[in-house]
Amino acid sequence: MKDLELLKKLTNADGIGSREDEVRNIMKDEFLKYVSKDNIEYDGLGSIVAKKVGLENGPKIMLAAHMDEVGMIVSKITPEGFIKFQTVGDWWSQVMLAQKVTITTRTGKKNRGVLGSIPPHILTASDLKNPVKIEDTYIDLGVSSQKEVEELNDYLNDEEKYIYDICAPVCLCGRIAGAGNRQKGS
């Protein structure tokens, strides 16, 4: 059960490419249970390496995985309060609609939203025959204006406006599943 809790913690941590700080900090805390901080190293790309020296003739083991996962970067907030985005990594549009997402600002504030698109009853007959394109989806935070989004996400004080990380949450339903599992554990 302890291993499952750690896996859940790791897969729930924000880890979009180039912003893996939450994952790295969890790994550091776990490594410190087995090695001193002097045996933990970081490289210029953000990787973390822990070394535990055992018996000279003992086995040599290396565990390797990447910490990043697919995500999104906000590209625009519409006057109606919908968030448009660009994907980071491989996304398949057919699995995106109605997914819950977490938006994390540069200051660490988190807000929940859901991915949506134009409702089917407004689409033309020909549009209904095709999958929704990623560029036609948006994030809905349940607000009704750009000003409300700005207030929720405290980005007016953020030097890098419109830059947020978005990660789908993990669902543990008898099996281990979630967006972070494919990326962080492979």
N, C-alpha and C positions, 0 to 999 in steps of 0.2 A: 504494500500500500504506500510505503514511503517513496518508492520509485515512481509510482503513478502520480503522487502529489508533485514530485519534482518535474515530471514530464508535463503535467498540467500547467505548472508555474512557468516553465520554459516556453511552452506553446502559446500561452496567453500573453507573454511579454511582447511589447512592440519590437519589431525587428526588421523593418523595411530596409532595403539595401542602403548602406552608408549611415544608417541610424540604428545600429544594433546595441546601443548603450544598455538598455534594460536587460537584454539577454546576457551581455558580457558581464554585467554586475552580478547577475544570478550565478553565472559560471564561476566568477571570482569567489563569491561567498561559499560555493560548494567546494572549490579547490582548497580553500583555506581550512577546511575540515581535515585535509590530508597532507598538505604541504605548507611550509612557511611562506610568507609573502615574498621572501627573497627568491623563491623557486617559481614565481609566476612572472611571466614576461609578456609584453605587448609589442606588436610590430606597427609599422607605419600605416598599415591598412586596417588596423583595429582588431586584428586577431589576438587571441589570448592563448598562452601555452603554459601549462603547469608540468613540472618535472619532479617525479618522486624517484629517488635513487634507492634501489633495493640491493639484493645480494649480487655480487659480481657475476656469478654463474647462473643467476636466476633468469626467468623469462623476460623478454623485452616486449612490451605491449604499447601500442599506440591507438588511441581512440581519436577519430577525426570526424568533424561534421561542420557544416557552415551554419552561421547564426542568422543569416538574413532570410527574408521571406518576401513574397509578392506583396504589393501594396498599391497605394495611389497617392498622388500629389494633387492638391486642390489647384485648379487653374482659373476658376472664376466663381463668383457668387452672384446669382441672378438677383434682380430687384425683388423677386418674389421669395427669396430666401433659399432657393435650391442651390446645391453645390455641384458644380461641374468639376471634372477631374481628368487627369492623365494617369494611365496605369504605369506601374513600375514592375517589371517582370511579366511573366506569361499569365494572362487571364483568358478565360473562355467565356464569352458573353452569355451563353446559355445557362450558366450556373450563377450568374451575378444577381439577377433580380430578386428582390425581397430579402437579400442577405443583410443581417445586422452588421454594422461596422462601428468602430471606435475611431473618433478623430482625436489625435493627440497634437496639441499645439507645441511650438518650440519651448514654451514655458512649462510644459508638462500637464496642462489642463486637459481633461478627457471629456468628450461628449459622445453620446450614442446617437446613431442615425440608422437609416435603412436605405438600401439602394432601390430606386424606382425608375419608372419611365412613363411615357404617355400611356394613359389607360387604354385597354383594348377597345372599349366602346367608342373611342374617338379616332382610332386608326382606320385607314381605308382597308378595303377587302384585300388588296394586293399586299399592303404592309403586314396584315395578319398572317400571311403565308410565310413570312421570313422571320428569322430570329432577330431580336432587338440588337442593334449595334451598340458597342460600348459608348461611342460618342453621343448616343441618344439616351443614355442613362444619367442619373443624378443621385445625389444623396439628399435625403429629406430629414431634417432635424426636428420637424414638427413646429417650425416657426413660419412666419408669413412675410418676412422682409429681410433685406440684406443687413439692415441695422441690427436686427435681432440676432442674426448669425454672428456679426461682429462683436456684439455684447457677450454672447455665450462663449465665444472662443478667445476673448481678450487679445485679439491680434492687433488691435489698433496700437498697442504698445509694443508690438512685435516688429522688429526691424525687417524681418523677412516675411512680409505679408503673403497670405494665401498658401503658405507652405505647411502642410499637415501630413501626418502619417496615418494610414488607415489600415487596420488589420482585422480580418474576420475572426470572431471568437471561436474557441474550441468547444466542441460538444462531446461530452463523455456519456454515452448511452449504452453501457454494456461493452462497447468497443471503443477503441481510441480513434477519434476522427477529428479533423480540423485542418484549416488552411496552413497553420504553422507546422503541422506534422510532416507534410510533404517536403517542406523547405528545410527546416532546422534539423531534422533528424536524419536526413539522407546523406 
